[in-house]
Amino acid sequence: MRLLASAISRGVASGCRATGRGAFALRPCGARLLGMDFHKASSTSHSIFQLHSTDSAFLPRPSRSHLHTVAMASKYTNKLQGKRVLVLGGTSGIGFCVAEAAVEYGAIVTVSSSRQASIDKAIKRITDAYPDSASRINGKTCDLGGDDLEEQIKGLYEFATNGGANKLDHVVNTAGDKFSLPKITEFTVEAANKLSQVRFMGTLFLAKYAATYMNSSADSSFTTTSGVNGAKPADGWAAIAGYITAQEGLIRGLAKDIKPIRANNVSPGAVHTELFNHFGNEEEVKAIVEMYAGKTLTGRIGKPEDLAETYIYIMKNPFVTGTIHQVDGGYLLV
Ligand SMILES: NC(=O)c1ccc[n+]([C@@H]2O[C@H](COP(=O)([O-])OP(=O)(O)OC[C@H]3O[C@@H](n4cnc5c(N)ncnc54)[C@H](OP(=O)(O)O)[C@@H]3O)[C@@H](O)[C@H]2O)c1
């Protein structure tokens, strides 16, 4: 940050004025040099614009090529600055890393899951790692597994947008509950409904209110999460493969139905997250991790940080919609 501030101060020194607190503030012309709309930049951009007087004192006038370099330096990296991002499932695993990455990119983030304790823990983890992010992160529970699904979703959107006043730019859903999978010969209607609720129905009803609570723009994105078992079902996973495929079809349809907001899906391979804690004791989990690693071309299973990159890319690229992003270390090819 200090390096960037110093670079900016060199590039726009003549466009700066001293503030009463011994720091410099940029005039709109300086912001335009950085490829940003000054008037749109939220208060979260403020930290970038606070340049200590000692950084910019006695600096030579910048050359034209230097100014160009400075302007280009923020063309890609500032895309999420001040954007409002909601992450369901943002308290653990993949969703946590999406929330963390969005905070690192300067976004204003709401994390959600079914339990207040996990929200509190996630916010603490993020603010411990990024102390200046405390005013940019909050959280609210939303249980996608209950009969009041729609009310829960509306309540979350109301919270994240301050009653609709501050619309969202990006919604990410990585929520996934623990499930039991009966053999196909033992399936019940109840088991089938339960299996579809959080991941499929949750996505459907989140999308129902996207137009109401999100900025209507191709800069906005709605991203969900499926899994490799849709394309390559494990033995006994027919029902899961069905719901995953349904969810991916849903996303292609939503890309049309909620346009210009973009709709995309990420399909992870095996990723070592807290989800693995449900698979047994430490030894058993280690064996599962090694087994999946042996089924990749990369020689290791995924980290949640690897997956976060894909969600961030989708948020940042206004030309990506209706897609399924396979992020699996080559699992489908093995
Ligand atoms: N990890 C993998 O290898 C892998 C592979 C393929 C697909 N996926 C899919 O990717 C998604 C994320 O996986 P992950 O590994 O990051 O899982 P994870 O670490 O277990 O995180 C799941 C998140 O969902 C939340 N959640 C659980 N039940 C919920 C409910 N009823 N309502 C709202 N939120 C709920 C959890 O928080 P609370 O418990 O506090 O509610 C948590 O924040 C899941 O859909 C998973 O099936 C994962």
The ligand as a MOL file (V3000), in Angstrom:
LIG
                    3D

  0  0  0     0  0            999 V3000
M  V30 BEGIN CTAB
M  V30 COUNTS 48 52 0 0 0
M  V30 BEGIN ATOM
M  V30 1 N -14.4500 -29.0860 -0.6620 0
M  V30 2 C -14.6210 -29.8760 -1.7130 0
M  V30 3 O -13.8300 -30.7890 -1.9680 0
M  V30 4 C -15.7750 -29.6550 -2.6430 0
M  V30 5 C -15.7930 -30.3320 -3.8600 0
M  V30 6 C -16.8710 -30.1450 -4.7360 0
M  V30 7 C -17.9020 -29.3010 -4.3680 0
M  V30 8 N -17.8550 -28.6470 -3.1650 0 CHG=1
M  V30 9 C -18.9780 -27.7810 -2.8210 0
M  V30 10 O -18.4860 -26.4760 -2.6140 0
M  V30 11 C -19.2780 -25.8230 -1.6240 0
M  V30 12 C -18.3330 -25.2650 -0.5510 0
M  V30 13 O -17.6110 -26.3400 -0.0210 0
M  V30 14 P -16.5740 -26.1230 1.1660 0
M  V30 15 O -15.6280 -27.2530 1.0840 0
M  V30 16 O -16.0670 -24.7580 1.2170 0 CHG=-1
M  V30 17 O -17.5390 -26.4050 2.4320 0
M  V30 18 P -17.4270 -25.9780 3.9610 0
M  V30 19 O -16.0470 -25.5800 4.3280 0
M  V30 20 O -18.0630 -27.0690 4.7360 0
M  V30 21 O -18.3600 -24.6670 4.0410 0
M  V30 22 C -19.7350 -24.7620 3.8750 0
M  V30 23 C -20.3730 -23.4310 4.2400 0
M  V30 24 O -21.7930 -23.5700 4.0920 0
M  V30 25 C -22.4270 -23.1100 5.2870 0
M  V30 26 N -23.6900 -23.8190 5.4810 0
M  V30 27 C -23.8930 -25.1070 5.8460 0
M  V30 28 N -25.1890 -25.3840 5.9610 0
M  V30 29 C -25.8470 -24.2340 5.6460 0
M  V30 30 C -27.2150 -23.8610 5.6070 0
M  V30 31 N -28.1930 -24.7340 5.9220 0
M  V30 32 N -27.5380 -22.6050 5.2490 0
M  V30 33 C -26.5700 -21.6980 4.9440 0
M  V30 34 N -25.2550 -21.9910 4.9760 0
M  V30 35 C -24.9080 -23.2400 5.3330 0
M  V30 36 C -21.4140 -23.4040 6.3860 0
M  V30 37 O -21.5780 -22.6220 7.5610 0
M  V30 38 P -22.5670 -23.0430 8.7860 0
M  V30 39 O -22.2290 -24.4300 9.1570 0
M  V30 40 O -22.2960 -22.0420 9.8280 0
M  V30 41 O -23.9600 -22.9140 8.2480 0
M  V30 42 C -20.1370 -23.0070 5.6630 0
M  V30 43 O -19.9760 -21.6000 5.7150 0
M  V30 44 C -20.2660 -26.8540 -1.1050 0
M  V30 45 O -21.4940 -26.7190 -1.7650 0
M  V30 46 C -19.6270 -28.1720 -1.5040 0
M  V30 47 O -20.5580 -29.2110 -1.6860 0
M  V30 48 C -16.8160 -28.7920 -2.3150 0
M  V30 END ATOM
M  V30 BEGIN BOND
M  V30 1 1 1 2
M  V30 2 2 2 3
M  V30 3 1 2 4
M  V30 4 1 4 5
M  V30 5 2 4 48
M  V30 6 2 5 6
M  V30 7 1 6 7
M  V30 8 2 7 8
M  V30 9 1 8 9
M  V30 10 1 8 48
M  V30 11 1 9 10
M  V30 12 1 9 46
M  V30 13 1 10 11
M  V30 14 1 11 12
M  V30 15 1 11 44
M  V30 16 1 12 13
M  V30 17 1 13 14
M  V30 18 2 14 15
M  V30 19 1 14 16
M  V30 20 1 14 17
M  V30 21 1 17 18
M  V30 22 2 18 19
M  V30 23 1 18 20
M  V30 24 1 18 21
M  V30 25 1 21 22
M  V30 26 1 22 23
M  V30 27 1 23 24
M  V30 28 1 23 42
M  V30 29 1 24 25
M  V30 30 1 25 26
M  V30 31 1 25 36
M  V30 32 1 26 27
M  V30 33 1 26 35
M  V30 34 2 27 28
M  V30 35 1 28 29
M  V30 36 1 29 30
M  V30 37 2 29 35
M  V30 38 1 30 31
M  V30 39 2 30 32
M  V30 40 1 32 33
M  V30 41 2 33 34
M  V30 42 1 34 35
M  V30 43 1 36 37
M  V30 44 1 36 42
M  V30 45 1 37 38
M  V30 46 2 38 39
M  V30 47 1 38 40
M  V30 48 1 38 41
M  V30 49 1 42 43
M  V30 50 1 44 45
M  V30 51 1 44 46
M  V30 52 1 46 47
M  V30 END BOND
M  V30 END CTAB
M  END
